[in-house]
Amino acid sequence: MKITASDVNKLRQSTGAGMMDCKKALEESNGDFEKAVDILRKKGQKVAANRADRDSSEGAVIAKVSSDNSFGVIISLNCETDFVAKNQDYIDLANQLADHALNYKDLDRFINSDFNNMKVSDKLLEQTGIIGEKIELGAFKYLSATFVGSYIHPGNKIAALTGLSEKFEKSAEVAKNISMQIAAMNPIALNEDGVSQEIIKKEIEIAKDQLRQEGKPEEMLENIAKGKMKKFFKENTLLNQQYIKDSKQSITDYINSEHKGLDVKDFARVSLG
């Protein structure tokens, strides 16, 4: 059966596969479009099986928010090399998947959802076959609040979402600035109440060991170590951190200077590596 250029182009637009891969798949399927899609998908399965033990630590991290800013998602589309991660077609695919992810609140529903006439999971397999690298979803985070804003660090390696308690004139600017803070400073919780007892206990033990090495008396270690935790909370919890754009302010100071009574309800952060 003669394979026309329009047939090849149609398959290419549907799957994102290269022209030659599409032509070969159509030839193998005798022009059957659905069978050609399956052939491309199976090729991806073979490549995925051969590269299952490869490290997919590169990729693109994308944050998206809904049109009314009431919720947002972050996904990371992971691959093996920075060369692939910087390819514009790859970045475009990551953005398309992130837009699609706005329709879902959890990973399972997203990965099994229909994306351009195939499951998201099948799309990843297809791209594995096309690109020749292990392509997988590395992260999926969903956040909702009265107002959600986002920030993607240049290079698509880190992205963050911030959920504010109120919507006001400067919500977008404030949410972006706090998201930048989250991307840069990687807080472990909103405030000290959000830090697990396991982490607190571990940090106290580390502080006590340091104090012992400094020769401090054993009976003083507990109180001094607990005092050191104030510094830990200031450095590692979002609302207590120094604001990166003005070190004279904490994040709490900053948000209240922009809108009195404003609070950060939640945040999310994803980074590669």
Protein Blocks (a to p, Z undefined) as FASTA:
>chain_A
ZZdfklmmmmmmmnopafklmmmmmmmnnopaklmmmmmmmmmmmmmmmmmmpccfbccd
dddddfklpaccddddddfbfklmmpmklmmmmmmmmmmmmmpcbfklmmmpceehiafk
lmmmmmmmmnopacddfbdcddddfbdcddddehilaccddddfbdcfklmmmmmmmmmm
mmmnopabfblmlpcfklmmmmmmmmmmmmmmnopafklmmmmmmmmmmmmmmmmgmklp
ccfklmkbcfklmmmmmoghiacfbdcdddeZZ
